[in-house]
C-alpha cells in the first residue's frame, strides 16, 4: 500500500520515524488545551479532542497522500483563535464566543475543501518556482531550529539586541538541552537509526533519574467526554463582515502555513518531482481541509500540517506508514496522557535544532549564479524566523521574486498566478 521499498525505506525505519514525529510534536496534547481553555472551553475535553483531531488528520494524510506528514491543531492559529478572536474581538458590540470562532474555522475548512477539489490550491503550490521552494524549505529549517534554541533556553530575549545567549549558570534545562543536542549530533553523524528518538528518550530518562521530571503515580487514565465541545457551532454572526474577516484570516494563515510545510518537508525528503512539484498534492491538501472541518466539529481550532514532521523525515520516514504510526500513538495518548506528559520540553528542543539543520541543507541546491533567483529565495529563508511566520516568509519570497524578475526584464519567468499572489499580499499589508 505504501510502496516502502520503492522509496528506499524499510518498515522499521518508517515505524521509528512515526514515533519520532509523535514525540517531537506531542507537546501539542497539553499546549493546545492550555491555550484554548482560556476562552472557557473545557480543558479535559480539549485534551481528548486534540488527540482525536491530530490522529484523524494524520491518518487522512497517510491514506489520501501517502506522506510522512502529521497534522494537529496549529500553533499560532490556536493563539489567534483564543486571544485575538475570542478574547479580543467584538462584532456589532457583541463579544465573539468560542462557539462562533469554531463556526469560522469550520467554514474556512469547507472553503479549503472546495478550492482543493477544483485544484486551485494545487495550482498555487505548483506555480511557485523551484528556487523559492528551496528557500521556503530552508527557511522552515531555520525557523524550526530557532524555535528549538528558544525552547532550550539557549537563545533568549535581550532588550538591547532583541536576542541573546542564555546563561548556563544554574540553568539545568539549558544544560540538559545541550547534552541532548550533542547526543543527537554524534548519533546522527554516526548514521545511527533513530538518533533523535534515542536522544529524546535519553534526556527524559536522565531528567527522571535526577528528579527533574516527576514520575506519574499511574500511567493509564480514563479519557473524559468531548460532549462539552462536540458540534457547538454558532453561526449567528455569519451575515457580519467582521465575521468573514475572521474567516479570511484563518484561511490565509492556514493556506500558506500548510503550503510552506508541505513544500519544505517534501523537498528535503526528496518527495518532489523533477519539476519541483508535489505528487499527490490534492490528497495532501484535501486531508488538511477535511481535518480542519472535523477538528472544528470536535471542538478545536484549525488543524494543519506540522513542521515537526521533518523530525520523522530526518529519521528516514518517506511514506504514509510513518503517519499511520503517529496517528495510532495520538489515539493511544488519549489513555496514556500521564506518560506522554513526562517528556520535558528540553528533551525535544534539541531534536528541532538537528531537524532545522537537516532542512537547511537544501540551500546547496540554490542557483547562486542567478541573483533574480537567489535574492527572493534567501529573503524567504531569512524572513520566516525573523517574522516568526512561515506565511510572511512566503509573502516576501513571492513578492520579491515578481518585482525583481519584472524589473530585470525576465517577464517570461513570472506566471500570472505569481503576479496575482503578489498583488494580494501587498494589498493585505496596506489594509492590515
C-alpha positions in Angstrom: 0.0 0.0 0.0 2.8 2.5 0.9 5.4 1.3 -1.6 8.0 1.3 1.1 10.7 -0.5 -0.9 10.2 1.8 -3.9 11.1 4.8 -1.7 14.2 3.1 -0.4 12.8 2.9 3.1 12.0 -0.1 5.4 9.1 -0.9 7.7 11.4 -0.4 10.8 12.6 3.0 9.6 9.0 4.1 9.0 7.9 3.0 12.4 10.9 4.8 14.1 10.1 7.9 12.0 6.4 7.8 13.1 7.4 7.5 16.8 10.0 10.3 16.5 7.4 12.7 14.9 4.9 11.9 17.6 7.3 12.5 20.4 8.6 15.7 18.8 5.1 17.2 18.5 3.4 15.5 21.5 3.7 18.9 23.3 0.5 19.9 21.4 -1.5 17.5 23.5 -1.1 19.8 26.5 -0.2 23.2 24.9 -3.4 23.3 22.7 -5.8 22.8 25.7 -3.8 25.3 27.8 -4.3 27.9 25.1 -7.9 27.2 24.1 -9.2 26.7 27.6 -8.5 30.4 28.2 -11.7 31.0 26.3 -13.8 28.9 28.7 -13.6 25.7 26.7 -13.4 22.5 28.8 -9.7 21.7 29.3 -10.1 17.9 29.8 -12.3 17.6 26.7 -9.7 19.6 24.8 -7.0 17.1 25.6 -9.1 14.3 24.1 -10.2 16.4 21.1 -6.6 17.5 20.4 -5.5 13.8 20.2 -8.5 12.8 18.1 -8.2 15.6 15.6 -4.4 15.0 15.3 -5.0 11.3 14.8 -7.7 11.8 12.2 -5.8 14.4 10.2 -2.6 12.4 10.2 -4.4 9.2 9.2 -6.1 11.1 6.3 -2.7 12.3 5.2 -1.4 8.7 5.2 -4.2 7.1 3.2 -5.0 10.1 0.8 -1.5 11.2 0.0 1.0 8.6 1.4 3.2 11.2 3.0 5.1 11.0 6.3 3.5 14.3 7.5 1.5 14.6 10.7 -1.3 17.1 11.4 -2.6 18.7 14.6 -4.2 21.9 15.8 -1.8 24.6 14.5 0.3 26.7 16.9 -0.2 30.4 16.3 -3.6 29.6 14.8 -4.8 28.4 18.2 -3.4 31.5 19.9 -5.2 33.7 17.2 -8.4 31.8 17.9 -8.2 32.3 21.7 -6.6 35.6 22.3 -7.3 37.7 19.2 -10.7 36.4 18.1 -12.5 35.2 21.3 -10.9 37.3 24.0 -10.1 40.3 21.9 -12.8 40.9 19.3 -16.3 42.2 19.3 -18.8 42.1 16.4 -21.5 44.7 16.5 -20.7 45.3 20.1 -21.1 41.6 20.9 -18.1 39.5 22.2 -17.1 36.7 19.9 -17.7 33.4 21.7 -15.6 30.2 21.1 -18.7 28.7 19.5 -18.7 31.5 16.9 -14.9 31.0 16.4 -15.4 27.3 15.8 -18.0 28.2 13.1 -15.4 30.4 11.4 -12.9 27.6 11.4 -15.4 25.1 10.0 -16.3 27.5 7.2 -12.6 28.1 6.4 -12.1 24.3 6.2 -15.1 23.9 3.9 -13.7 26.7 1.6 -10.4 24.9 1.5 -12.0 21.6 0.6 -13.8 23.3 -2.4 -10.7 25.0 -3.6 -8.8 21.8 -3.4 -11.4 19.8 -5.3 -11.1 22.4 -8.1 -7.3 22.1 -7.9 -6.9 25.8 -7.1 -4.7 25.2 -4.0 -2.6 22.7 -6.1 -2.2 25.3 -8.8 -0.9 27.9 -6.4 1.6 25.3 -5.0 2.8 24.3 -8.4 3.1 28.0 -9.6 5.9 28.7 -7.0 9.3 28.4 -8.7 11.7 25.7 -7.6 14.2 28.3 -6.3 11.5 29.6 -3.9 10.6 26.1 -2.8 14.2 25.6 -1.9 14.3 28.9 0.1 11.0 28.0 1.8 12.3 24.6 2.8 15.5 26.0 4.2 13.6 28.9 5.8 11.3 26.5 7.7 14.5 24.7 8.8 16.0 27.9 10.2 12.6 28.7 11.8 12.4 25.2 13.4 16.0 25.4 14.7 15.2 28.9 16.1 12.2 27.5 17.9 14.3 24.7 19.3 17.0 27.0 20.5 14.4 29.2 22.2 12.7 26.1 23.8 16.1 25.0 25.1 16.8 28.4 26.6 19.9 28.8 24.5 18.5 31.8 22.7 16.6 34.3 25.0 15.1 37.8 24.8 17.5 40.7 25.0 16.2 44.2 25.2 19.3 45.8 23.7 19.8 43.3 20.8 16.4 41.6 20.6 18.1 38.2 21.0 20.9 37.0 23.2 22.6 33.9 24.6 21.0 32.3 27.7 23.1 31.8 30.8 24.4 28.3 31.8 24.6 29.3 35.5 22.0 27.3 37.4 20.2 26.7 34.2 19.6 22.9 34.3 17.1 22.8 31.3 19.7 24.6 29.1 22.4 22.1 30.1 20.1 19.2 29.5 19.2 20.5 26.1 22.9 21.0 25.2 23.6 17.4 26.3 20.7 16.2 24.2 22.0 18.2 21.2 25.4 16.6 21.4 24.0 13.1 21.8 21.8 13.6 18.8 24.5 15.2 16.7 27.0 12.4 17.4 24.5 9.7 16.8 23.4 11.4 13.5 27.0 11.8 12.4 27.5 8.0 13.1 24.4 7.3 11.0 22.6 5.6 13.9 18.9 5.0 13.1 16.6 6.6 15.5 19.2 9.1 16.6 16.7 11.8 17.6 14.4 9.3 19.3 17.3 7.9 21.3 18.3 11.4 22.3 14.8 12.3 23.4 14.4 9.2 25.5 17.9 9.5 27.0 17.4 13.1 28.2 13.9 12.1 29.5 15.5 9.2 31.5 18.2 11.4 32.9 15.7 14.0 33.8 13.6 11.5 35.7 16.6 10.0 37.4 17.6 13.4 38.7 14.1 14.1 39.9 13.6 16.9 37.4 10.7 15.1 35.8 8.1 13.7 38.2 7.1 10.1 37.6 3.2 9.9 37.5 1.5 7.6 40.0 -0.5 6.0 37.3 0.3 5.6 33.6 -3.2 4.9 32.3 -6.2 7.2 32.7 -9.8 7.1 31.5 -10.4 9.8 28.8 -13.1 12.4 29.6 -16.1 13.0 27.4 -15.9 15.5 24.5 -19.6 16.3 24.7 -18.9 19.8 26.1 -17.3 20.7 22.8 -18.9 18.5 20.2 -20.6 20.3 17.4 -21.1 23.5 19.4 -21.2 25.8 16.4 -22.8 29.3 16.5 -23.4 30.7 13.0 -25.4 33.7 14.3 -22.9 36.3 13.0 -22.4 34.8 9.6 -24.0 37.9 8.0 -21.4 40.2 9.5 -18.4 41.4 7.5 -16.2 41.2 10.6 -17.1 37.5 10.9 -15.8 37.0 7.3 -12.6 38.9 8.2 -12.0 36.3 10.9 -12.7 33.5 8.4 -10.3 35.1 5.9 -7.5 35.4 8.5 -7.8 31.8 9.5 -7.9 30.9 5.8 -4.9 32.9 4.8 -2.6 31.8 7.6 -3.6 28.1 7.2 -3.3 28.2 3.4 0.3 29.4 3.3 1.5 27.6 6.5 0.3 24.3 5.0 1.8 25.1 1.6 5.1 26.0 3.2 5.2 22.9 5.4 4.3 20.5 2.6 6.8 22.0 0.2 9.5 22.3 2.8 9.3 18.8 4.3 8.7 17.1 0.9 11.6 19.0 -0.8 14.1 18.0 1.9 12.9 14.3 1.8 13.2 14.1 -2.0 9.4 13.7 -2.5 9.0 16.5 -5.0 9.1 15.5 -8.7 11.7 16.7 -11.3 9.8 19.9 -11.8 9.7 20.7 -8.1 6.0 19.9 -7.8 4.4 17.8 -5.2 2.9 14.5 -6.4 -0.5 13.7 -4.9 -0.8 17.3 -3.8 -4.6 17.2 -4.0 -4.8 14.3 -1.5 -2.4 16.1 0.9 -4.3 19.4 0.7 -7.7 17.7 0.9 -6.7 15.8 4.1 -5.7 19.1 5.6 -9.1 20.7 4.7 -11.2 17.7 6.0 -9.2 17.6 9.2 -9.9 21.2 9.8 -13.6 20.7 9.4 -13.6 17.6 11.6 -11.5 19.3 14.2 -13.9 22.3 14.3 -16.8 19.8 14.7 -15.0 18.1 17.6 -14.1 21.4 19.2 -10.6 22.7 18.3 -9.0 25.4 16.2 -7.6 24.9 12.7 -5.8 21.5 12.1 -2.8 21.9 9.8 0.4 20.1 8.7 3.2 20.2 11.2 6.8 21.2 10.5 7.8 18.8 13.3 7.1 16.0 10.8 10.5 16.8 9.4 12.0 15.1 12.5 10.5 11.9 11.3 11.7 12.6 7.8 15.2 13.2 9.2 15.0 9.7 10.6 14.2 8.3 7.2 10.4 8.4 7.0 9.3 8.5 3.4 5.7 7.0 3.3 2.3 7.2 4.9 3.2 4.3 7.2 5.1 6.7 9.4 1.9 8.8 9.6 -0.1 5.8 10.5 2.2 5.1 13.4 2.0 8.7 14.5 -1.8 8.6 14.3 -2.0 5.5 16.3 0.2 7.0 19.0 -2.1 10.0 19.2 -5.0 7.6 19.8 -3.1 5.8 22.5 -2.1 9.1 24.1 -5.8 9.6 25.0 -5.4 6.8 27.5 -1.7 7.4 28.4 -1.5 11.1 28.8 0.5 10.8 32.1 3.3 9.0 30.2 3.3 11.5 27.3 3.4 14.3 29.8 6.7 13.2 31.4 8.7 14.1 28.2 10.1 17.6 29.1 10.4 20.4 26.5 14.2 20.5 26.8 14.3 16.8 25.6 12.6 17.6 22.3 14.1 21.0 21.8 17.5 19.7 20.5 15.7 17.5 18.1 14.2 20.6 16.5 17.7 22.1 16.1 19.0 19.0 14.3 15.9 18.8 12.1 16.4 22.5 11.2 20.0 21.9 10.2 18.9 19.0 8.1 16.3 21.1 6.3 18.7 24.0 5.7 20.9 21.6 3.7 18.6 22.2 0.7 20.3 25.6 0.2 23.1 23.8 -1.6 20.6 23.4 -4.5 20.0 27.2 -4.9 21.4 28.7 -8.2 23.9 31.1 -6.7 24.8 32.5 -10.2 21.4 34.0 -10.8 20.6 36.9 -8.5 17.0 37.1 -9.6 16.5 33.6 -8.2 18.9 33.8 -5.3 17.7 37.0 -3.6 14.0 36.1 -3.4 14.9 32.6 -2.2 17.1 33.9 0.6 14.6 36.6 1.6 12.0 33.9 2.2 14.7 32.0 4.1 15.5 34.9 6.4 12.1 36.3 7.0 10.4 33.1 8.3 12.3 33.1 11.7 12.7 36.9 11.8 9.0 37.5 11.4 8.1 34.3 13.3 5.8 33.2 10.5 6.0 30.8 7.6 3.3 32.7 5.8 5.3 36.0 6.0 8.4 34.3 4.6 6.4 33.0 1.6 5.0 36.5 1.0 8.5 38.1 0.9 9.8 35.4 -1.4 6.9 35.7 -3.9 6.6 39.5 -4.0 10.4 40.0 -4.3 10.6 37.3 -7.0 7.9 39.0 -9.1 9.3 42.5 -8.6 13.0 41.6 -9.3 12.1 39.4 -12.4 9.9 42.2 -13.9 12.4 45.0 -13.3 15.3 42.9 -14.8 13.2 42.2 -17.9 12.7 38.5 -17.2 8.9 38.6 -17.8 8.7 35.0 -19.1 9.8 33.6 -15.8 6.8 35.1 -14.0 3.4 33.4 -14.2 0.1 35.4 -13.9 -0.7 33.5 -10.7 2.6 34.7 -9.1 1.6 38.3 -10.1 -1.9 37.9 -8.6 -0.5 36.5 -5.4 1.9 39.4 -5.1 -0.9 41.9 -5.5 -2.9 40.2 -2.9 0.0 40.1 -0.4 0.8 43.8 -0.9 -2.8 44.8 -0.6 -3.2 42.8 2.5 -0.3 44.6 4.2 -1.7 48.0 3.3 -5.2 47.1 4.5 -4.0 45.4 7.7 
